């Protein structure tokens, strides 16, 4: 962010909070939205952390429930496939709603003007 924008706001009489919320944050909104979207997808799909810390199956996350169909010598596909669909469905819906924010966040720095 150019320092000149902040200085111009201070010259016009804006305080620190007003400068941030009315000038800086609207310019950073596409980047912030992209960061929130990617972190949400990362946290939703996290398997290792929940697998290490949750010991009982009654508190298991959806990604851990998918893993219940995997055995040492076999894989029960009739359990895994419906659980994979259930685990992926919220992220697909989330992506469909947030798609325009992802594209605008990724292309925000490529346009001049």
HELIX and SHEET records of a PDB file:
HELIX    1   1 UNK A    3  UNK A   11  1                                   9    
HELIX    2   2 UNK A   16  UNK A   19  1                                   4    
HELIX    3   3 UNK A   20  UNK A   24  3                                   5    
HELIX    4   4 UNK A   25  UNK A   44  1                                  20    
HELIX    5   5 UNK A   48  UNK A   53  1                                   6    
HELIX    6   6 UNK A   57  UNK A   59  5                                   3    
HELIX    7   7 UNK A   62  UNK A   67  1                                   6    
HELIX    8   8 UNK A   77  UNK A  107  1                                  31    
END                                                                             
